[in-house]
Amino acid sequence: MSSRAGKKKVSRSSRSSRAGVIFPVGRMLRYIRRGLPKYRIGVGAPVYMAAVLEYLTAEILELAGNAARDNKKGRVTPRHILLAIANDEELHQLLRGVTISAGGVLPNIHPELLSKKRGSKGKLEAVITPPPAERKSKTAKKAVVKKLAIKKSTRVKRRAADADGGAADGFTVLSSKSLFLGQKLQVVQADIATIESEAVIHPTNSTFYMGGEVGTALEKIGGKEFGEAVLELRKKNGPLELAGAALTSGYGLPAKFVIHCNSPGWGSDKCEEMLDKTVKNCLALADEKKLKSVAFPSIGSGRNGFPKQTAAQLILKAISSYFVTTMSSSIKTVFFVLFDSESIGIYVQEMAKLDAN
C-alpha cells in the first residue's frame, strides 16, 4: 500500500470573486495593458476600474427602471437608458459623446410652442357687431370702436395669462427659465397672498406658526376661515416634522391650496440638506394633488437666517434636481414671488446660471 496521499483539490477563485465585484477583473487588466503597454499596471487598478463600471451600470439601470415605471412600461428599453442618462447631470457630462443604439434623440421643445399649444385650447370668440345705421353721428361710431377695442384687449390679456400657467393679472414676470422637460421657472415681484397660483408655499415651524411675513399676509387675506383650517390641520396632523409639508385649502385666497412646510434654520444640523428636502417635499405634495403651478417665497432667508444667495442657490438646485429625477410631473410653472430688489436680483442671477438643456 502506497504511503503517498493525493493532494486535496482546491477550487480556484477568480480575481473578481476575491475582490468582491461582479465585473471581470482579469479582463479589465488585459484591456488596460493592451492600451498602455509602456506602463506598469498596479494590482488594484483593474479592481477599481471594475468596481466603478459596476457602480455606474447599477446607477444607470436604476434610473432607466424609474423612467420605464413612470412611462408605465414593463421592460427597460434603450430609450429609457437614454432618458436616464440625459436627466442625470453627472452621467450626461460623462457620456455626452456616447451613442446609444435604438435610443432615439432627446426632445427639444421650444417654450413658445408649448405656450401656443396651451393657449389654443380656449376657443377664440368672434366679435359680431351689427352693421351701423346709416344716420349715426361720428361720436357714436368712435364709442363703439373704443368699446370693442377694450373687449379685445381684455381677451388677449386673459389668453396670455392662461398660456403662462396661471399668474395673477397685472404682475410682471421679471425673469423666466425653462428646464429640460419644459417646466417654467418665473421670478415675479408681488405679494404672495395675491398670486393666482394653484398652490402657494408657507414656510412655518412645527406648530404651523402664522406670524412670519408670508403667514401674516396669507392670514390677512384668507381671513378667519383660513385660520380655522390651519388650526384644524394642526390638531389633526400634530407637530409638523422638520422638512415636512402639509396642505390646506386656500380659503379666501386666490390660490386653491396652501402648502405649509417646516423649513430649517441657518446653522442647524444639516441645514442645507434639510432645506433641499423641504423644497422637494413641497413639490412632491403638489404633484400628489396634480397641481400645475406652485408659488414659492424665498424659503429660509427670513427669520430662519439663511443668507439670501445661499437660499436661492439651494432652492433652485433642489427644484432642478426634483424635475430631473421625476420623469413625469403635473407641475408646469414654478413662481418665485419676491418683494425686495436684492432678492429679485439674486434669483435672476442664479436662474441665469441654470442649464436649461
Kinemage of the C-alpha trace (Angstrom):
@kinemage 1
@onewidth
@group {chain A} dominant
@subgroup {mainchain}
@vectorlist {calphas} color= white
{ca met a 1} P 0.000 0.000 0.000
{ca ser a 2} L 1.427 3.336 -1.032
{ca ser a 3} L 2.061 5.946 1.634
{ca arg a 4} L 1.574 8.792 -0.788
{ca ala a 5} L -1.522 10.806 -0.161
{ca gly a 6} L -3.195 12.609 -3.020
{ca lys a 7} L -3.248 16.406 -2.837
{ca lys a 8} L -6.577 17.857 -1.953
{ca lys a 9} L -8.074 19.563 -4.955
{ca val a 10} L -8.581 23.262 -4.272
{ca ser a 11} L -11.125 25.136 -6.366
{ca arg a 12} L -9.628 28.269 -7.839
{ca ser a 13} L -11.432 31.515 -7.212
{ca ser a 14} L -11.395 34.280 -9.774
{ca arg a 15} L -9.964 37.726 -9.197
{ca ser a 16} L -13.465 39.161 -9.317
{ca ser a 17} L -14.748 36.917 -6.528
{ca arg a 18} L -11.691 37.663 -4.398
{ca ala a 19} L -12.231 41.391 -4.923
{ca gly a 20} L -15.974 41.144 -4.263
{ca val a 21} L -17.124 42.521 -7.626
{ca ile a 22} L -19.164 41.056 -10.472
{ca phe a 23} L -17.365 42.585 -13.441
{ca pro a 24} L -14.330 40.544 -14.704
{ca val a 25} L -11.155 41.935 -13.126
{ca gly a 26} L -8.845 39.793 -15.300
{ca arg a 27} L -10.404 41.104 -18.493
{ca met a 28} L -10.088 44.683 -17.228
{ca leu a 29} L -6.369 44.092 -16.610
{ca arg a 30} L -5.902 42.802 -20.164
{ca tyr a 31} L -7.683 45.853 -21.599
{ca ile a 32} L -5.549 48.251 -19.558
{ca arg a 33} L -2.307 46.510 -20.561
{ca arg a 34} L -3.346 46.499 -24.202
{ca gly a 35} L -3.985 50.241 -24.176
{ca leu a 36} L -0.986 51.184 -22.010
{ca pro a 37} L 1.823 48.732 -22.876
{ca lys a 38} L 4.624 51.048 -21.684
{ca tyr a 39} L 3.316 51.472 -18.151
{ca arg a 40} L 3.394 49.235 -15.101
{ca ile a 41} L -0.154 48.433 -14.016
{ca gly a 42} L -0.817 48.093 -10.293
{ca val a 43} L -2.783 45.184 -8.860
{ca gly a 44} L -5.575 47.449 -7.636
{ca ala a 45} L -6.131 49.312 -10.929
{ca pro a 46} L -8.334 46.700 -12.653
{ca val a 47} L -10.234 46.067 -9.411
{ca tyr a 48} L -11.002 49.770 -9.051
{ca met a 49} L -11.997 50.019 -12.713
{ca ala a 50} L -14.363 47.039 -12.408
{ca ala a 51} L -15.930 48.487 -9.251
{ca val a 52} L -16.507 51.890 -10.895
{ca leu a 53} L -18.071 50.345 -14.008
{ca glu a 54} L -20.268 48.142 -11.849
{ca tyr a 55} L -21.477 51.154 -9.856
{ca leu a 56} L -22.195 53.211 -13.000
{ca thr a 57} L -24.104 50.325 -14.562
{ca ala a 58} L -26.245 49.886 -11.449
{ca glu a 59} L -26.927 53.639 -11.317
{ca ile a 60} L -27.978 53.787 -14.982
{ca leu a 61} L -30.189 50.711 -14.639
{ca glu a 62} L -31.911 52.174 -11.591
{ca leu a 63} L -32.642 55.475 -13.352
{ca ala a 64} L -33.739 53.650 -16.518
{ca gly a 65} L -36.066 51.483 -14.428
{ca asn a 66} L -37.590 54.621 -12.918
{ca ala a 67} L -38.085 56.025 -16.422
{ca ala a 68} L -39.797 52.822 -17.569
{ca arg a 69} L -42.019 52.829 -14.482
{ca asp a 70} L -43.023 56.481 -14.938
{ca asn a 71} L -43.880 55.768 -18.586
{ca lys a 72} L -45.901 52.707 -17.492
{ca lys a 73} L -43.674 50.222 -19.313
{ca gly a 74} L -42.816 46.766 -18.018
{ca arg a 75} L -39.486 46.476 -19.819
{ca val a 76} L -36.423 48.730 -19.890
{ca thr a 77} L -35.556 49.787 -23.443
{ca pro a 78} L -32.592 51.732 -24.878
{ca arg a 79} L -34.893 54.765 -24.965
{ca his a 80} L -35.282 54.638 -21.184
{ca ile a 81} L -31.499 54.347 -20.782
{ca leu a 82} L -31.020 57.447 -22.969
{ca leu a 83} L -33.548 59.452 -20.924
{ca ala a 84} L -31.989 58.271 -17.669
{ca ile a 85} L -28.526 59.465 -18.720
{ca ala a 86} L -29.848 62.763 -20.092
{ca asn a 87} L -31.729 63.551 -16.875
{ca asp a 88} L -28.705 62.993 -14.620
{ca glu a 89} L -26.254 65.881 -14.839
{ca glu a 90} L -23.118 63.881 -13.957
{ca leu a 91} L -23.941 60.940 -16.234
{ca his a 92} L -24.854 63.334 -19.044
{ca gln a 93} L -21.459 65.056 -18.780
{ca leu a 94} L -19.627 61.708 -18.634
{ca leu a 95} L -21.463 60.007 -21.513
{ca arg a 96} L -22.191 63.029 -23.716
{ca gly a 97} L -20.294 61.596 -26.690
{ca val a 98} L -21.730 58.068 -26.387
{ca thr a 99} L -24.334 56.950 -28.925
{ca ile a 100} L -26.939 54.511 -27.597
{ca ser a 101} L -28.254 52.207 -30.300
{ca ala a 102} L -32.052 52.449 -30.772
{ca gly a 103} L -32.181 55.106 -28.061
{ca gly a 104} L -33.611 57.810 -30.277
{ca val a 105} L -32.926 61.503 -29.752
{ca leu a 106} L -33.680 63.918 -26.931
{ca pro a 107} L -36.795 66.085 -27.342
{ca asn a 108} L -36.151 69.793 -27.792
{ca ile a 109} L -39.453 71.636 -27.472
{ca his a 110} L -39.333 75.413 -27.588
{ca pro a 111} L -41.302 77.112 -24.783
{ca glu a 112} L -43.053 79.304 -27.347
{ca leu a 113} L -44.606 76.234 -28.946
{ca leu a 114} L -45.812 74.952 -25.579
{ca ser a 115} L -47.408 78.310 -24.810
{ca lys a 116} L -49.234 78.363 -28.141
{ca lys a 117} L -50.446 74.824 -27.611
{ca arg a 118} L -51.864 75.598 -24.179
{ca gly a 119} L -53.404 78.834 -25.393
{ca ser a 120} L -55.067 77.162 -28.364
{ca lys a 121} L -57.280 75.077 -26.069
{ca gly a 122} L -59.588 78.031 -25.480
{ca lys a 123} L -61.913 78.906 -28.295
{ca leu a 124} L -61.459 82.322 -29.850
{ca glu a 125} L -64.625 84.309 -29.547
{ca ala a 126} L -65.616 86.195 -32.664
{ca val a 127} L -66.866 89.710 -32.099
{ca ile a 128} L -70.051 90.062 -34.108
{ca thr a 129} L -71.181 93.638 -34.473
{ca pro a 130} L -74.365 94.690 -36.232
{ca pro a 131} L -73.947 96.942 -39.249
{ca pro a 132} L -74.074 100.599 -38.194
{ca ala a 133} L -77.141 102.581 -39.001
{ca glu a 134} L -76.895 104.907 -41.925
{ca arg a 135} L -77.679 108.041 -39.920
{ca lys a 136} L -75.388 107.809 -36.860
{ca ser a 137} L -73.115 110.503 -35.640
{ca lys a 138} L -69.318 110.179 -35.741
{ca thr a 139} L -69.098 110.263 -31.940
{ca ala a 140} L -71.331 107.213 -31.648
{ca lys a 141} L -69.120 105.306 -34.098
{ca lys a 142} L -65.995 106.217 -32.112
{ca ala a 143} L -67.616 105.000 -28.883
{ca val a 144} L -68.453 101.612 -30.441
{ca val a 145} L -64.913 101.185 -31.794
{ca lys a 146} L -63.396 102.090 -28.412
{ca lys a 147} L -65.651 99.619 -26.595
{ca leu a 148} L -64.730 96.783 -28.974
{ca ala a 149} L -61.020 97.582 -28.587
{ca ile a 150} L -61.299 97.335 -24.789
{ca lys a 151} L -63.066 93.958 -25.029
{ca lys a 152} L -60.440 92.645 -27.446
{ca ser a 153} L -57.515 93.749 -25.259
{ca thr a 154} L -59.147 92.107 -22.209
{ca arg a 155} L -59.465 88.801 -24.058
{ca val a 156} L -55.837 88.973 -25.198
{ca lys a 157} L -54.656 89.569 -21.614
{ca arg a 158} L -56.673 86.618 -20.337
{ca arg a 159} L -55.335 84.306 -23.038
{ca ala a 160} L -51.776 85.407 -22.254
{ca ala a 161} L -52.275 84.725 -18.548
{ca asp a 162} L -53.719 81.264 -19.266
{ca ala a 163} L -50.815 80.416 -21.558
{ca asp a 164} L -48.248 81.416 -18.918
{ca gly a 165} L -49.665 78.970 -16.394
{ca gly a 166} L -51.976 80.975 -14.186
{ca ala a 167} L -50.169 84.049 -12.862
{ca ala a 168} L -52.321 86.799 -11.487
{ca asp a 169} L -53.255 89.638 -13.851
{ca gly a 170} L -51.113 92.753 -13.589
{ca phe a 171} L -47.917 91.130 -12.325
{ca thr a 172} L -44.812 91.394 -14.434
{ca val a 173} L -42.582 88.359 -14.940
{ca leu a 174} L -39.088 89.727 -14.315
{ca ser a 175} L -37.204 86.607 -15.409
{ca ser a 176} L -38.135 83.248 -16.888
{ca lys a 177} L -36.251 79.988 -17.392
{ca ser a 178} L -37.329 76.702 -18.977
{ca leu a 179} L -36.000 73.422 -17.611
{ca phe a 180} L -35.167 70.275 -19.583
{ca leu a 181} L -38.667 68.764 -19.533
{ca gly a 182} L -40.465 72.087 -20.197
{ca gln a 183} L -41.231 73.341 -16.682
{ca lys a 184} L -41.017 77.132 -16.354
{ca leu a 185} L -39.334 78.998 -13.515
{ca gln a 186} L -40.516 82.608 -13.256
{ca val a 187} L -39.474 85.450 -10.943
{ca val a 188} L -42.405 87.719 -10.023
{ca gln a 189} L -42.432 90.845 -7.849
{ca ala a 190} L -45.692 90.782 -5.885
{ca asp a 191} L -47.414 89.892 -2.632
{ca ile a 192} L -47.545 86.087 -2.459
{ca ala a 193} L -51.028 86.193 -0.901
{ca thr a 194} L -52.420 87.734 -4.113
{ca ile a 195} L -50.856 85.302 -6.611
{ca glu a 196} L -53.356 83.250 -8.625
{ca ser a 197} L -51.344 80.039 -8.467
{ca glu a 198} L -52.849 76.649 -7.711
{ca ala a 199} L -50.690 76.440 -4.569
{ca val a 200} L -48.560 78.818 -2.518
{ca ile a 201} L -45.815 77.745 -0.111
{ca his a 202} L -45.956 78.914 3.518
{ca pro a 203} L -42.680 78.455 5.454
{ca thr a 204} L -43.544 77.822 9.108
{ca asn a 205} L -42.397 75.743 12.089
{ca ser a 206} L -43.560 72.539 13.757
{ca thr a 207} L -46.623 74.288 15.281
{ca phe a 208} L -47.828 75.880 11.998
{ca tyr a 209} L -46.900 79.360 13.248
{ca met a 210} L -48.606 82.091 11.173
{ca gly a 211} L -46.633 85.084 12.469
{ca gly a 212} L -43.986 85.185 9.744
{ca glu a 213} L -44.082 87.539 6.759
{ca val a 214} L -45.771 85.015 4.463
{ca gly a 215} L -48.075 83.651 7.172
{ca thr a 216} L -49.254 87.127 8.178
{ca ala a 217} L -50.013 88.055 4.553
{ca leu a 218} L -51.921 84.813 3.950
{ca glu a 219} L -53.933 85.106 7.166
{ca lys a 220} L -54.806 88.742 6.421
{ca ile a 221} L -56.391 87.879 3.069
{ca gly a 222} L -57.571 84.343 3.909
{ca gly a 223} L -59.461 85.569 6.953
{ca lys a 224} L -60.991 83.636 9.818
{ca glu a 225} L -61.909 80.609 7.713
{ca phe a 226} L -58.300 80.111 6.612
{ca gly a 227} L -57.042 80.495 10.195
{ca glu a 228} L -59.507 77.872 11.401
{ca ala a 229} L -58.366 75.499 8.644
{ca val a 230} L -54.756 75.824 9.841
{ca leu a 231} L -55.809 75.147 13.454
{ca glu a 232} L -57.759 72.088 12.323
{ca leu a 233} L -54.722 70.841 10.391
{ca arg a 234} L -52.524 71.291 13.473
{ca lys a 235} L -54.947 69.265 15.607
{ca lys a 236} L -55.272 66.543 13.010
{ca asn a 237} L -51.647 66.376 11.852
{ca gly a 238} L -49.845 67.057 15.132
{ca pro a 239} L -46.399 68.691 15.108
{ca leu a 240} L -45.000 69.105 11.594
{ca glu a 241} L -41.670 67.315 11.287
{ca leu a 242} L -38.589 69.154 10.066
{ca ala a 243} L -38.612 69.422 6.242
{ca gly a 244} L -42.172 68.078 6.258
{ca ala a 245} L -45.067 69.504 4.232
{ca ala a 246} L -48.824 69.606 4.824
{ca leu a 247} L -51.679 71.027 2.761
{ca thr a 248} L -54.802 73.087 3.450
{ca ser a 249} L -57.363 74.664 1.150
{ca gly a 250} L -56.811 78.321 0.317
{ca tyr a 251} L -59.968 79.729 1.912
{ca gly a 252} L -60.411 83.328 0.782
{ca leu a 253} L -57.123 83.296 -1.154
{ca pro a 254} L -56.650 83.398 -4.937
{ca ala a 255} L -54.648 80.150 -4.587
{ca lys a 256} L -56.574 76.879 -4.374
{ca phe a 257} L -54.226 75.364 -1.780
{ca val a 258} L -51.568 76.405 0.734
{ca ile a 259} L -48.634 74.051 1.376
{ca his a 260} L -47.165 74.567 4.850
{ca cys a 261} L -43.531 73.458 5.263
{ca asn a 262} L -41.283 73.296 8.345
{ca ser a 263} L -38.095 74.854 6.993
{ca pro a 264} L -34.747 74.557 8.860
{ca gly a 265} L -32.819 77.398 10.448
{ca trp a 266} L -29.400 78.542 9.262
{ca gly a 267} L -26.624 76.952 11.310
{ca ser a 268} L -28.680 73.959 12.442
{ca asp a 269} L -27.544 70.381 11.843
{ca lys a 270} L -27.540 69.550 8.095
{ca cys a 271} L -29.480 72.762 7.391
{ca glu a 272} L -28.615 72.856 3.670
{ca glu a 273} L -29.620 69.227 3.173
{ca met a 274} L -32.870 69.786 5.084
{ca leu a 275} L -33.746 72.880 3.011
{ca asp a 276} L -33.246 70.804 -0.144
{ca lys a 277} L -35.540 68.135 1.311
{ca thr a 278} L -38.135 70.761 2.294
{ca val a 279} L -38.414 72.095 -1.265
{ca lys a 280} L -38.660 68.605 -2.765
{ca asn a 281} L -41.355 67.566 -0.268
{ca cys a 282} L -43.416 70.632 -1.231
{ca leu a 283} L -43.135 69.768 -4.932
{ca ala a 284} L -43.964 66.105 -4.263
{ca leu a 285} L -47.117 67.121 -2.369
{ca ala a 286} L -48.136 69.421 -5.236
{ca asp a 287} L -47.575 66.564 -7.695
{ca glu a 288} L -49.642 64.270 -5.493
{ca lys a 289} L -52.561 66.691 -5.834
{ca lys a 290} L -51.950 67.033 -9.613
{ca leu a 291} L -51.341 70.786 -9.359
{ca lys a 292} L -49.977 72.715 -12.338
{ca ser a 293} L -48.474 75.807 -10.688
{ca val a 294} L -46.718 76.488 -7.374
{ca ala a 295} L -45.626 79.838 -5.899
{ca phe a 296} L -42.503 79.851 -3.694
{ca pro a 297} L -41.236 82.621 -1.436
{ca ser a 298} L -37.526 82.709 -0.618
{ca ile a 299} L -37.697 79.906 1.964
{ca gly a 300} L -35.245 80.216 4.841
{ca ser a 301} L -33.982 83.735 4.121
{ca gly a 302} L -36.362 85.429 6.579
{ca arg a 303} L -36.463 84.567 10.269
{ca asn a 304} L -34.566 81.330 9.705
{ca gly a 305} L -31.441 83.317 8.880
{ca phe a 306} L -30.233 81.759 5.611
{ca pro a 307} L -28.103 84.130 3.501
{ca lys a 308} L -30.240 85.130 0.513
{ca gln a 309} L -27.648 83.964 -2.012
{ca thr a 310} L -27.289 80.569 -0.307
{ca ala a 311} L -31.051 80.088 -0.009
{ca ala a 312} L -31.593 80.926 -3.693
{ca gln a 313} L -28.864 78.516 -4.812
{ca leu a 314} L -30.208 75.668 -2.662
{ca ile a 315} L -33.849 76.202 -3.662
{ca leu a 316} L -33.116 76.405 -7.398
{ca lys a 317} L -30.833 73.373 -7.218
{ca ala a 318} L -33.500 71.377 -5.348
{ca ile a 319} L -36.215 72.269 -7.884
{ca ser a 320} L -33.998 71.419 -10.854
{ca ser a 321} L -32.940 68.140 -9.219
{ca tyr a 322} L -36.563 67.235 -8.447
{ca phe a 323} L -37.698 67.574 -12.049
{ca val a 324} L -34.626 65.642 -13.243
{ca thr a 325} L -35.336 62.638 -11.018
{ca thr a 326} L -39.127 62.753 -11.517
{ca met a 327} L -39.782 61.693 -15.102
{ca ser a 328} L -43.440 62.799 -15.123
{ca ser a 329} L -44.848 65.769 -13.211
{ca ser a 330} L -48.111 67.701 -13.323
{ca ile a 331} L -46.299 70.921 -12.337
{ca lys a 332} L -45.759 73.209 -15.317
{ca thr a 333} L -44.878 76.554 -13.698
{ca val a 334} L -42.963 77.481 -10.541
{ca phe a 335} L -43.218 81.120 -9.441
{ca phe a 336} L -40.655 82.783 -7.182
{ca val a 337} L -42.696 85.545 -5.575
{ca leu a 338} L -40.309 88.161 -4.182
{ca phe a 339} L -40.690 91.686 -2.877
{ca asp a 340} L -37.319 93.346 -2.266
{ca ser a 341} L -34.952 94.262 -5.089
{ca glu a 342} L -31.998 92.417 -3.501
{ca ser a 343} L -33.776 89.040 -3.554
{ca ile a 344} L -35.032 89.664 -7.096
{ca gly a 345} L -31.507 90.409 -8.321
{ca ile a 346} L -30.131 87.286 -6.637
{ca tyr a 347} L -32.787 84.957 -8.090
{ca val a 348} L -32.470 86.438 -11.577
{ca gln a 349} L -28.699 85.958 -11.388
{ca glu a 350} L -28.898 82.386 -10.069
{ca met a 351} L -31.586 81.377 -12.580
{ca ala a 352} L -29.342 82.550 -15.405
{ca lys a 353} L -26.746 80.017 -14.236
{ca leu a 354} L -29.126 77.075 -14.552
{ca asp a 355} L -28.539 74.770 -17.503
{ca ala a 356} L -31.790 74.776 -19.468
{ca asn a 357} L -30.588 71.897 -21.602
